[in-house]
Amino acid sequence: MLSVLLGLVLGVAVAAGNWFLLGHYVASNTQMTIWLLAAPPIATLVTALISRGPAAAPAEPAAKQEPARAAPAAPPPPPPEPPEHAALRFLATLQEEGRLVDFLTEDIAPYSDEQVGAATRGIHEQCRKALKSLVTLEPVLAGREDDAVTVAKGFDPAAVRLVGNVHGEPPFKGTLRHAGWRVTKVQVPERKGLDPKIVSPAEVEIA
């Protein structure tokens, strides 16, 4: 606003100067008089308005920045299962399918061989199915019992056990007494929500 007023004052001053210097030449010409008196203030006012430019928009307050939030921490992994739990689950499956624990913990001395044989047939069949569902087995050495075999040099003592009159260096020739077993696959089912030490729950029949 101040620049407009200053421009207007300067324009009026220029017009007054024009009139003072040229008034006696143009007094008889009304149109020229109006032009000399009005043109300087108008030109100055327009120039001041143009130079001022549009009013600047009020600055918008800076958006309030929220503090960065730390990413939620990942939950800790579950503790590893104790190694004995897998063995307990294995035993629980054999008990559930073939009642193996019942058979092994029972005193069978009072029973005759015929009674024991008749009872173990069913237990054997159920435990055999359960074992096949839990692990996949293959013999360590190919062949049947009492077959002649050769144990080559560099054999694994943990996989092949030599018995009898062992002397000298391999290869050894002998008789296969047991082919051994090697596990190639294990599929022990989980028992979520159950106490792993409960191999078989107690059963109570309510009358």
Secondary structure as the mmCIF struct_conf table of DSSP 4:
data_model
#
loop_
_struct_conf.conf_type_id
_struct_conf.id
_struct_conf.beg_label_comp_id
_struct_conf.beg_label_asym_id
_struct_conf.beg_label_seq_id
_struct_conf.end_label_comp_id
_struct_conf.end_label_asym_id
_struct_conf.end_label_seq_id
HELX_RH_AL_P HELX_RH_AL_P1 LEU A 2 VAL A 26
TURN_TY1_P TURN_TY1_P1 ALA A 27 SER A 28
HELX_RH_AL_P HELX_RH_AL_P2 THR A 30 ARG A 52
BEND BEND1 PRO A 54 PRO A 54
HELX_LH_PP_P HELX_LH_PP_P1 ALA A 55 PRO A 82
HELX_RH_AL_P HELX_RH_AL_P3 PRO A 83 GLY A 98
HELX_RH_AL_P HELX_RH_AL_P4 LEU A 100 THR A 105
BEND BEND2 GLU A 106 GLU A 106
TURN_TY1_P TURN_TY1_P2 ALA A 109 PRO A 110
BEND BEND3 TYR A 111 TYR A 111
HELX_RH_AL_P HELX_RH_AL_P5 ASP A 113 LEU A 134
STRN STRN1 VAL A 135 GLU A 138
BEND BEND4 VAL A 140 LEU A 141
BEND BEND5 GLY A 143 GLY A 143
TURN_TY1_P TURN_TY1_P3 GLU A 145 ASP A 146
STRN STRN2 ALA A 148 VAL A 151
TURN_TY1_P TURN_TY1_P4 LYS A 153 GLY A 154
TURN_TY1_P TURN_TY1_P5 PRO A 157 ALA A 159
BEND BEND6 GLY A 164 ASN A 165
BEND BEND7 GLY A 168 PRO A 170
STRN STRN3 PHE A 172 THR A 175
BEND BEND8 ARG A 177 ARG A 177
STRN STRN4 ARG A 182 VAL A 186
HELX_LH_PP_P HELX_LH_PP_P2 VAL A 188 GLU A 190
TURN_TY1_P TURN_TY1_P6 LYS A 192 GLY A 193
BEND BEND9 LEU A 194 LEU A 194
TURN_TY1_P TURN_TY1_P7 PRO A 196 LYS A 197
BEND BEND10 VAL A 199 SER A 200
#
